[in-house]
Structure formats: C-alpha cells, structure tokens
Amino acid sequence: MAKHVRSRRPSPLYWLALFFFALVFLVSGGLLLHRLWQDSRVQADFETLEQQILPAPADTAAGADNTDRFAAITAMNPDFIGWISIEDTGVSFPVMYSPDRPDFYLRHNFSGEYSDSGTPYLDAACTLTDQQRSNNLIIYGHNMKTGTIFGPLTEYKKPETYRDHPIVRLDTLYGDGAYEVFAAFAIDVVEDPDFAYNTYVDMDEAAFASFVSQVKARSDVDSGITPVYGDELLTLSTCEYSSPNGRYVVCARRLADGAEGTGDLDS
C-alpha cells in the first residue's frame, strides 16, 4: 500500500518574510510614484512661470536689456536674474541669484518655499549686473532621480547629444546670450580635489588658461573649441551618480551677438 504523503504547510516565518517583501515593494512603489508626481508638479510650475516671459520685440537691438520681458517674474521674486534653456532637452528654468544667501535655492523653489528640487541658481561669488559680469558664470541645478532639472546635462557624455544640442541660452535681465558648449565632464569632488572647478570665477589670464586646459583634458565632448582670454564662459554643474560625490559639468563660451557656433559638430 502506498504511503499517503502530507504536504507541508508554509511556516509562519515564510508568511512573515512574504509580508515584509510585499510591504517593501508597496512602499518603494509608492515613494517612486510620489516622487514622479512631485517632479511633475515642479515642472508644471516652471512651465507656468515661463509663460510670464514676454516675447522680444522684433526690432530689439542686440544686447538690449530684458527688464520689460521679465517684469512679471521679477515682480514675483526679485532674486530672479535670468532664464536658462537648451532646446529640446527639457532644460528651461529660471536662474536665481542671492549672494547674501549663497545656497538658498539649493533647497527652495522659486517662491522661496522648501523644495527638494530647488531652483537653478548662480554662484554667489559671481558678479552679474548691467555694468559688470564675471568671466565665468557658474550655475548649479539638481539632477533629480527622475532625470529632471539639470539631469539632461549628463547626456553630454554621448557624442550625439553635443552634436544635436551645442548651444545653451542664458537670457538675463541685462540681455540675451547664446553659449556654445566646448567641454563636458564628470568629476568626483572628494576623490579629485585638485581641480576645484567652481572656484574659477573672476579669472586672470593664467587662471583662465588653466581652467580651459583642465576641462578640455577631462571632456567627454570633442568640440575643437578652445576659448581664449577675453571670452565669457558659462559653467553648469549638477550631480552625477556614478560616484559618491560625483558632479557633471558642462562648459560653454559666449558667442558674439548674432554669431554662429564654431565647434566640430560632426566629431
């Protein structure tokens, strides 16, 4: 006679583990959905803000100030200094400047309320007025885990991104500006402390040459462009997650009003 084999019931420990992993899955999924929802709201707020910018008059002279165009935005927050954009990348944001509160907008939105996303802002050491401007304008922005704010900058690791998006626009209260990307690189600010890229602000000729040499040597972008002393530079900085203290940095030089970019876009 064949023996009857009784099936073993799962132990209480099995059910406990199953419950634990299901809970972790649900919580993680909920947090992700919350982050996506939060980031979509932040993006919508920036898009609403962008709608407050008036179109430039057709007869506006090159280099004319943008006081009237940006009047509605500056009325909402006088820390607003300009608008940065890279066409067809999702980068289109206000730039804030609060030298008396250097990193305030790292964790605050345009309205000054606490926000994990923050708002892109100009380094407090920089000068940007109608009379004077630093020869390297450094702007910081978050790279959110969902890829928003300055997240698209890390795509400059790919040659096709540089080829398709070589121009960064920074239109400030004091006039419009187009900048051509000449270098982009990742750096771990703890493991590689010898090049403090964000301290090169008001550079003399030697410091300018050193900065350009170092960023080009590290660059993922082969632009064929070497800025010369007297050029105005724009440096964009965001987080980069391949190392614990990683940053991704995109460097561009300002084009003369009406000039075309000169980089090797086929490289």
Secondary structure, DSSP 8 states (H G I E B T S, - for coil): -----------HHHHHHHHHHHHHHHHHHHHHHHHHHHHHHHHHHHHHHHTTS----TT--TT---TTTTHHHHHH-TTEEEEEEETTTTEEEEEE--TTSTTGGGSB-TTS-B-SS---EE-TT--BSSS-B-SEEEEE--B-TTS-BTGGGGGGGSHHHHHH--EEEEEETTB--EEEEEEEEEEETTT-TT--GGG-SS--HHHHHHHHHHHHHH-S--------TT--EEEEEEE-TTSTTEEEEEEEEE--TT----S-TT-
